[in-house]
């Protein structure tokens, strides 16, 4: 929302006059300061040359007391902060200082300036021969004169400020109202965006819950049917005996197919979070270390495996299922790196106060977590694929190459174990899947 605020010619003229008044006062102050600075340098130099001429004999005869007398004679000047006489070797013979510190060694003439003071050093000697050096330190400007100058400047600034304040009061009120409206509009936009994200997360949660209930019920009933068929096959196998025959081979083949079907139902139950688990103390670093050789055989020689095992905390989960999770994620990474690449498995100890990205806030509990990240340098996923990656039976692999239950099974197992899972990916930038499991303080 924009507000156009016009300025009348009289207001513009008054503001211009105030600006000119301020500029004139500032320029006047700068000119006076430069003028006084030049005069002060000239005056202090003259005093330094007088002191140098007076103290030359004392320097030549190394008479410290005489040199101190010449220096003390300058104490009456309130504008001098200090004075010192230095011998031929550059060491200070005599001097005084008020609220400052003069150098102990000085051999060369110079003009220097500091905060609120100037230093002027001149040579002391006779007939062009150097005997030593004298130094005077003086205030750049007396406090009274500076106060008077800045008082006038403050008066000009005050007058200009009053003019601007009076003329700009209505403008400030309108600007404040415009700012308030802009803030309200920004808050409204933010609340609408947060509401949209919350509704999207809620719809996704409801969808996954519904799919989980449906698939869990189907898998449970299907598993019962599998057990009945397997039982009948066992009875048939006993009746036929151990004599090799084509019928026995058919029974063995059917039994193996039923085993694969049973494994499939277990994966469906894992997604629906209804499979029975046997939680144990697990250290992710030790678990990955123990699987390293199996992982190397599983992913092949084209892929370099990097282990970054930094976690020392333990978590509580089913060891066998977690091993399956690691293997499934590694195999998915391998399939994404057909030309080779690098597979990184990283474990860390984390203290989370906010939920990781893509984790619903209502399901997150702040605290200590153990993370396991499986990172590849493969082809990556588009945003649409990444969002659907944990949907059951969703896969980008060719027909017959995957069931689409790998990530959904991992997601279901992690959620059933009280953890969280995030997927970070982009086309051409690889994929990072991270599992966060609560720390079990009864362990290490």
N, C-alpha and C positions, 0 to 999 in steps of 0.2 A: 504494500500500500504506500503510495507516494503522495506527499503534500507539497504543493508549490507555494512558496512564501515570497511575495514581492517586496521590493524595497522602493520607497518613495524617493524622489530626488532630494528632498530636504534631509531625510535620514542619511542618504549617501553623502551629502555635503557635510553634515555634522560629523559623520564618522571620518571622512577625509581630513577635516580640520583637526579632529582629535589625534589622528595618526601623524599629521604634520607637526603638531605641538609636541608629541612624544619624541619624534625623530629629532626635532630641533633641540630639545632638552638633552637627549643622549649625545648628539654631536657636540653640543656645548661642553658637556661634562668630559668627553674624550679629549677635546681640544685643551681644556684647562689642565687636565691631568698630564698631557704630553708637554705642555708649556712648563708646568711646575717641575716635571721630571727633568727636563733639560736644565732648568735653573738650578735644581738641586745638585745635579751632577757637576755643574760648573763650580758651585759653591764648595762642595766637598773636595773637589780636586784642588782648589786653591788652598783649603785648609791642610790637605795632605802635603802639598808642596811646601807650605810654611813649616809644617812639622818636620819634613825631610831636611830642609835647610837648617833648622834649629838643632836637630838631633845628629847631624853628620859627625860633629866632633866627638860626641858621646859614643857613637858607633865605632869610630876609628880607634878611640882609646879604650873601647870595651868597658865604658863606664855605665853600669846598669842603673845606678841610682840617679845619675843625671838624666838618662833617657827616660826613667820613670817620672821624673819631675816634669819633663816636657809633655809627656802623655797625660799626666794628672791635670795639667793646665787646661786640657780640653774637656774635662768632666762637667764643666759649667754649662756646656752646650747641650740642652736637652734633646736636640735632634740627633746627637751622636749616640749610637748604641755601643760602640767600642772603638778602641784605637790600640795599635801595637807597633813596636819597633823591632825589626829583625836585623841581625848582624850579617856579616859577610858570608857566614856559613849557612844562612837561611834560618837559623834558630831564633825564636822569640827572646828578646832581651828585656822588654818591658811592655806593659799593656794593661788595659782594663776592659771589661765587658759588662753590659747590663742586660740580663735576660737572654743572653746569646753565648755562643762559643766561637772564639777566633781560632784559626789554624795555628798549630805550633811551629810549622815550617812554611816559609815563603821566600822565594828567590826571584820571582819575575813580576813586573808590573802588570796590572790587568784591571778591567772594569767588569764587574759581575753583579747580577741582581738575584735576589731571593724573594721569598714571600714577605713583602712589606719592608724590604731594606735593599740597599745597594752597597757594594764593596768597591773601593777605589784604592789600588796599591800603586805607589810611585817609587822610583829609585831615589836613594839618598847618596850623595857623593859630592865631590868638588872637582872642578876643572875636567868634567867629563868622565872621571874615574868613579866606578861604583863602589860605595862603601857598604851599603845595605839596602833595606827596603822598609817602607812604612805602609801601614794599612789603616784606613778609616772605614768604619761601617756606620751608615746613617739611615734613618727612616726615609722612605721615599716621599712621605708627605706627613706633616703633623696631623694628629687626630682631629684637632679643631677645624683645620681647613677642610679636611676630607668630609667631616660631618656637615659643614656648611654647604659644600658642593652637592653632596648626596641628598641633603635636606631639600634643596631646590629641585633636584631631579625627582625626588619622591613626591614633591608637591605637584610637579607637572604630570607625573604618572597618575597620581590620584585624581587630578582634574580630568585627564583623558579617560580614566577608568569610570569615573562617574558619568561622563557623557555617554560612553558606550553602554554602561549598565542601564541608564535610564532609557536610552533609545532601543536597547536590545531586550528589554524585559518581556515585551509582548512576543518577540521572536523566540525567546527562550521557552515561554509557556507553550507556544505552538510546537516547538521542537520536542518538548517533553511529552506532549500528548502524542505526537507522531511516534516517538520512541516507545511509549507504552503500547500503542496499537501494534507496532512492529513486533514487540516482545510477545504480546498476546498471540499474534498470528504465528510466530515461530514456535511457541509452546503448543499451539493447536496442531501445527503440522507435525511436530515431534510426537505428540500423543496419538495422532492418527497413524503415523508410521509404526509406533510401538504396538498399537492395537492390531494393525495389519499383521505384524510379525507374530504376535501372540495368537491370533486367530489361525494363521498358517501352521504354527507349531501344534496348536490344539487339534486342528483337522488331521495333521500327520499322525499325531499320537492316537487319535480315535481310529484312524485307518489301520495303523499297525496293530492296535489292540484287537480290532475286529478280525483282521487277517490272522492274528495269532490264535484267537479263540477258535476260529473256523478250522485252521490247519491243525491245531492241537487236537481237536475232537476227531477230525478225519484220521489223523495219524494214529491216535490211540485205538480207534476201532479197526483200522487197517492192520495195526500191529497184532491185534487179537486174531484176526483172520490168518495172518501169516503164521502165527504160532499153531493154529489148528492144522493148516496145510503141512507145516513142518512135522507135526506130530504124526499125521497120517503117512507121510513119506517115510518116517522112521519105522512105523509099524510094517509098511509094505517092504521096506528094505530087510527087516528081520525075517519076514516070511519067505523072501526069496533066498536068504542065506548069503554066504560070502562067495558063492560061485560066480565067476565073471560072466556077464551076459549083457547084451545090448540094453535090456530093460534096466539093469542096475546102473549102467552109464547114464541113461536118461534121468533116473532118480537123483544121481549125484549132481548132474547139471542143474536140475530143478532146485535142489537144495542150495546150491551156490547162488542161484538167482534170488532165492528167498532171503539168503543172508545179505545180499546187496540191497534188497528191498527193506529189510529190517534196519540196515544202516541208514537208508534214506529216511525212514520214519523217525529214527533217532535225531537226525539233523532237523527234521521238521519240528519235533518236540523241543529241540534246543532253541529254535527260533521262537516258538510259542511259550518258552520258559516253563515247560512242564516236565522236562526230563529229570530223573533223580540224580542228584550230585553228591559227591563225597568230598566236602571241603577239607583241605589240609593246609598247613603252613607252607608257603611257597616263597622262595627268593627268586625273583625274575632273573637276576644276573647268573645265578647258579644253574637255573633251568635252561637258559639260552646257551650257556657254556656247555652243558651236557648234550644239547642237541646240535652242536656246531658241526660235527662230522656228518650227521644225518642230513643237515641242511646243505652241506657242500655236495653230497651225492645227489640230493634232490634237485638242486638248481643247475648243476652242470658246471663245466669248466669255463664256459664263456662269461660267467658272472662272477665278479669279485665280491666276496663277503667281508664286510667290515663290522666288527663288534665294538660297541662303545658301552661297556657295562659299568655304569656309575652308581647303580642302586645298591643299597645295603639293607633297606628295610624289607620286611616280609608282608605278605598279604594272605588272605584266606580264600582258596578256590580249589576246584577239582583239578588235580595235577594232569590227569590224562586228557581232560577236555582242553586245558590250557596248552598242552603240547600240540593237540590237534589244531588249535587256533594258530599257533606260531607256524606250523607246517603249511596250513592252508594259505595264510598270508604270504609266506615265502613262495609258494607255488604260484599264487596269483601274480606276485611280482615277477617271477621268472617268465610267465606267459606274456607279461607286458614288455619284456626285454628280449625279444627274439634274436636280435643282433648282438646281444651281450650288454653288459652294463655293470652297475655297482648296487649291491643290496646291503643296506645298513640296518643293523638291529641295535637299538639304543635303549638302555634302561636308566631311569633317573628317580630320585626321591624329590617330591614336590610338596609344597604347602600351598593349597589353593584357597583363596578367599572369594573368587568369582568363578562361575562355571566356565569351562573351556568353550571355544566357539562351537556352535551347533548343538550344545547340550542344553536341554530345557532347564530353566532356572528352578522350577518347582520340584524337579527330581534331583537337584544337586544339594549336597550337604558340604559346607566348607570344612576343611581339615587337611590332614596329611594323606597323600596318595603316592602310590608307586606306579610309574608309567612305563609302558613298553611300546616303542615306536618301530614300525617296519617301513623303511623308506627305500624307494627304488628310483632309478633314473630312466624309467620307461616312457611309454607314449603319453601317459596321463589320461585324465578323463575330462570331458566337457562338464559344464555346470549341471546340465540336465541329467547326465549319467551319474554324476557324483551324488545328486539328490536322491536318485532311485537305487543306489548301489546296494542298500540293505533290504530292498523289497524282495520277498521270496519269489524264486523262479525268474528273476530278472537277470539277464546275462547278455553280454556283448560278444561272447564267444560263438563260433560256428555251431550249427546243430550237431549234437552228439559229443561236443567237447566240454560241456559243463551243464550243471543242473540249475545254476542260479541260486544255490542255497549256501554257498561258502560264506559270504559276508553276512547273510541273514542269520546263519547259525552262530557265527561269531558274535554278532550284535545281541542275539537272544541270550547266549551264554553269559556274556559280560553283564548285561542288565540283570539276569537272574542272580548273578554273583554280587550284585550291588555296585557295579562299576559303570563306567561310561566309555564311549568310543567316538572318536572324531576321524573324519576323512578330509584331508587337504590334497587337492590335485588341480592341475590345469593342463591343457593339451601341450605336449612337448616339454613339460617340466616335471614329469614323474608324479609319484603318489606317495603320501605319507599317511599311514593309518596308525593311530595312537590309541592304546588301551589304558585307561586310568582305573586302578583298583584301590579301594580304601586300605590304608595301612592297618595291619593288625598289631597292636602294641604288645600283645602277649608274646609275639616273636621278637626277633632282633630289631 
